[in-house]
Amino acid sequence: MRTRIKICGITCAEDARAAAQAGCDAIGLVFYDRSPRAIDAARALTVARAVPPFVTRVGLFMDADAEQVRQVMAHVPLDVLQFHGSEPPDYCESFGCTYLKAVPMAGPETPDAFMGRYVGAQGFLLDSHGAGQAGGTGQAFDWGRWPTGIQRSLVLAGGLHPDNVAEAVRQTRPWAVDVSSGVESSPGVKDARRMIRFISEVRRVDREQTPTDA
Ligand SMILES: O=C(O)c1ccccc1NCC(=O)[C@H](O)[C@H](O)COP(=O)(O)O
């Protein structure tokens, strides 16, 4: 299987083009003003327009007012929404857009119980954050806690970087991986070489797992 790759926290058109050139499947735009990767709608529009066709644009929100989400959606062409806070299912579904729900692996609820509540989610991003904590921390959770036997699309996030992503994919076999700080030179600034290395490591494991013709 080809593991999908999302590079989150893109803040400029140059980084968006570099991420696409490196071979990512999706980029993330963070609409959360307390993040070092926060972006406003005007800048996000520039970034979204720099992304070539067939690369998915994900808009990330954290406990935002519904009106803020609607305003961003009216200005920026987003393909998918990602909700990273304690947004309830009816809120997530109210925008009529494909969405991912972040699952706090340091939260009190088991991942399966948490995911069971979001029947309308297209997928889940399992991250190391917990109650009251944001994402983009560079912290990994224990991959041994990865849920198995779940028929939903799961995205592995949290503390991934070019030197650990191969092992992470081998252990969890996720639908997709997500990275932010692990491919940066400083918060909010992506490093093209790290993005290329990250993606080539994922592809190396994909090849190991692809059966060859006898
Ligand atoms: O990236 C942020 O700054 C951020 C802030 C607040 C909530 C979520 C945030 N990012 C969400 C993501 O999807 C990150 O890519 C994910 O948490 C992994 O981050 P990292 O551990 O830095 O790879």
The ligand as a Tripos MOL2 file, in Angstrom:
@<TRIPOS>MOLECULE
LIG
   23    23     1     0     0
SMALL
NO_CHARGES

@<TRIPOS>ATOM
      1 O1          1.0380   22.4830   14.2560 O.co2     1 LIG1
      2 C1          0.6260   23.2020   15.1620 C.2       1 LIG1
      3 O2          1.2580   24.1990   15.5590 O.co2     1 LIG1
      4 C2         -0.6630   22.8830   15.8450 C.ar      1 LIG1
      5 C3         -1.1310   23.7200   16.8320 C.ar      1 LIG1
      6 C4         -2.3370   23.4500   17.4560 C.ar      1 LIG1
      7 C5         -3.0630   22.3420   17.1240 C.ar      1 LIG1
      8 C6         -2.6060   21.4870   16.1400 C.ar      1 LIG1
      9 C7         -1.4080   21.7410   15.4920 C.ar      1 LIG1
     10 N1         -0.9230   20.8720   14.5440 N.pl3     1 LIG1
     11 C8         -1.6590   19.7070   14.1660 C.3       1 LIG1
     12 C9         -1.0020   18.7470   13.2650 C.2       1 LIG1
     13 O3         -1.6760   18.1260   12.4510 O.2       1 LIG1
     14 C10         0.4550   18.4320   13.4700 C.3       1 LIG1
     15 O4          0.9910   18.0870   12.2510 O.3       1 LIG1
     16 C11         0.5270   17.2510   14.4420 C.3       1 LIG1
     17 O5          0.1610   17.7120   15.7110 O.3       1 LIG1
     18 C12         1.9530   16.6730   14.4920 C.3       1 LIG1
     19 O6          2.8740   17.6580   14.8580 O.3       1 LIG1
     20 P1          4.4220   17.2820   15.0630 P.3       1 LIG1
     21 O7          4.5280   16.4500   16.2920 O.co2     1 LIG1
     22 O8          5.1080   18.5850   15.1870 O.co2     1 LIG1
     23 O9          4.8470   16.5350   13.8240 O.co2     1 LIG1
@<TRIPOS>BOND
     1     1     2 2
     2     2     3 1
     3     2     4 1
     4     4     5 ar
     5     4     9 ar
     6     5     6 ar
     7     6     7 ar
     8     7     8 ar
     9     8     9 ar
    10     9    10 1
    11    10    11 1
    12    11    12 1
    13    12    13 2
    14    12    14 1
    15    14    15 1
    16    14    16 1
    17    16    17 1
    18    16    18 1
    19    18    19 1
    20    19    20 1
    21    20    21 2
    22    20    22 1
    23    20    23 1
@<TRIPOS>SUBSTRUCTURE
     1 LIG1         1 GROUP 0 **** ****
